[in-house]
Amino acid sequence: MNMKTAKNILQTICENAMVEEDSVHNEIMATLRMKVEKKHPYALTPPKAEGGRWQTSYLDECGKRKNLKAQTAL
């Protein structure tokens, strides 16, 4: 199935109130989170304070564990 066909199917479903847009978005986000969690074994740590950064670790090319910080998470 190509992307145009999939988009048309989703649009038809939403227009005919067969499913809520929020539930589709939630399902997509849950699927993406599961894919990330399978490939990324390290914990994602939420910010400790307002305006803080999310943190995690990853292995670099040499196999060393590196810290990664970002303003937002998935």
C-alpha positions as a printed Julia matrix, in Angstrom:
74×3 Matrix{Float64}:
   0.0    0.0    0.0
   1.48   3.35  -0.96
   1.38   6.47   1.23
  -1.3    8.19  -0.86
  -3.65   5.21  -0.52
  -3.0    4.96   3.22
  -3.63   8.7    3.63
  -6.91   8.44   1.71
  -8.04   5.52   3.86
  -7.24   7.39   7.09
  -8.96  10.53   5.81
 -12.13   8.55   4.94
 -12.14   6.88   8.35
 -11.81  10.24  10.14
 -14.43  11.98   7.97
 -16.97   9.24   8.65
 -16.32   9.36  12.39
 -15.2    5.75  12.42
 -12.28   6.63  14.67
 -11.12   9.65  16.66
  -8.08  11.57  15.4
  -6.6   11.59  18.9
  -6.75   7.81  19.16
  -4.96   7.44  15.81
  -2.25   9.86  16.95
  -1.89   8.03  20.27
  -1.53   4.68  18.49
   1.1    6.06  16.14
   3.09   7.58  19.01
   2.86   4.34  21.02
   4.15   2.36  18.04
   7.05   4.77  17.57
   7.93   4.6   21.29
   7.96   0.79  21.15
  10.31   0.84  18.15
  12.68   3.22  19.94
  12.61   1.19  23.16
  13.51  -2.01  21.27
  16.59  -0.38  19.72
  17.53   1.82  22.67
  18.15  -0.17  25.87
  18.97   2.81  28.12
  16.42   4.68  30.22
  15.11   8.08  29.19
  15.23  10.28  32.28
  12.73  13.17  32.45
  13.8   16.65  33.59
  14.04  17.13  37.35
  12.92  20.76  37.19
  10.8   22.96  34.94
  12.79  23.83  31.83
  15.24  21.0   32.46
  16.54  18.49  29.93
  15.74  14.86  29.17
  18.74  12.53  29.47
  19.8    9.16  28.14
  22.93   7.3   27.07
  24.09   5.66  23.86
  27.08   3.7   22.61
  29.39   5.58  20.24
  31.33   4.03  17.35
  34.09   2.87  19.73
  31.6    1.18  22.07
  31.94   3.85  24.79
  28.81   4.95  26.6
  28.0    8.64  26.01
  25.41  10.89  27.64
  22.83  12.64  25.51
  20.66  15.53  26.73
  17.78  17.25  24.94
  15.12  19.83  25.69
  12.29  17.49  24.65
  11.7   13.77  24.3
   9.65  11.78  21.79
